[in-house]
Amino acid sequence: SLPPPPASNDEQEKAGNVFSKYYSQLSHQQNMLTDAVRTRTYRRAMFDNASDFRGSTVVDVGAGSGILCFFAAQAGAEKVWGVEMSDIAVQARKLVEHNGLQERISIVKGKVEEVSLEGAEGKVDIIVSEPLGFALVHERMLESYIVGRDRFLKPGGKMFPTDGTIFTAPFTDEGLYDETYNKVHFWTEQDFLGVDVSCMHAQALGEAFSQPVVGYFNPSILLSADRAKYRFDFRTCTVEELKNFEIPFSHVITRTAVCHGIACWFDCDFIGSAATVTLRTGPEAPGTHWYQCRMLLQEPVAVNKGQTLKGSLKFDANDSFSYDVRVTLEVPGTTPTVRSVNMIYMQDQCYHYLYAEESAVDSQGMGHVKGNESQYT
């Protein structure tokens, strides 16, 4: 049977968004700011489209440290509102005042669903935001971005980012599978200080394999040359469309191997009047703090070169500001049909920082260390 979702933190949920304390800490703001791919891509997108920003009004949804407010002002915006619900808003105001921009940038503490921005309702030229989690949708901040659009953006206004696309591909990684399986070996003990705990092993395995693995990987582990894609157009999509969606896939296997799960990552486009800039987070791109995500199968599937692997990732929003993902895949034409199903609870992610010498930390590089530039389409 599939594992149940992990217990939620009731106190955090009663208090509101579980990420508000996280983002109020300067250490986490620093981690995002020093991700050079992320930060420079946003800046380049605005600067390359300075004609859109010159003399404009802008709302930044989830302003954090206020860095996007500064970029908008540097690109020529006349008035910028930065909406931030966490206590980092206090520090953002301090930065604005320290840089002498308080006449052009206003930091407003509160939720974008509730705040009042005088003169902004349905009238601003541009909405900017960094609402992205790993696999694009974790943290569910994209919903607030859409609310900001519906409340404040004038008809025909710009959105930066403009769209986001999730990519998937099957992967093989025996080392990761074995590591995940063996980390609950303790629960096979039949004599732990006189207590047999082995009846818990099946549940422990289910928990271990329900965690998404977040970290870099070498693209050589992918088992197909094709990629499934699921695109959200932030100019038109609804909050409901973000809450529940399904990504179907059909991958042609390029080599005989054991498929241990489905890998996913995302791109975002910034479409302005003068240029389109793309933020990439895939395994072939320079590294970012979003890494990539792997969803393991507790029961791997053997596949042969030339076979087709079909299935889907079904995302359902949960109360932990993340998603329950049902992973289903099968190999058509097999008798009986080879099939595997697993549940992934994205809020319970496992960060994987162990690399072999040839791993992607060498081929991709760490964007926030090496200062990789953004990429373009």
PyMOL commands that set and color helices and strands:
alter all, ss='L'
color gray80, all
select helices_A, chain A and resi 10-15+20-23+26-33+36-48+50-53+67-74+88-98+142-152+174-182+185-188+198-209+219-221+239-243+346-348+360-363+367-370
alter helices_A, ss='H'
color red, helices_A
select strands_A, chain A and resi 57-61+79-84+105-109+124-129+153-160+163-171+213-215+228-233+244-252+257-271+276-280+292-303+308-317+323-331+338-345+350-351+375-376
alter strands_A, ss='S'
color yellow, strands_A
deselect
rebuild
show_as cartoon
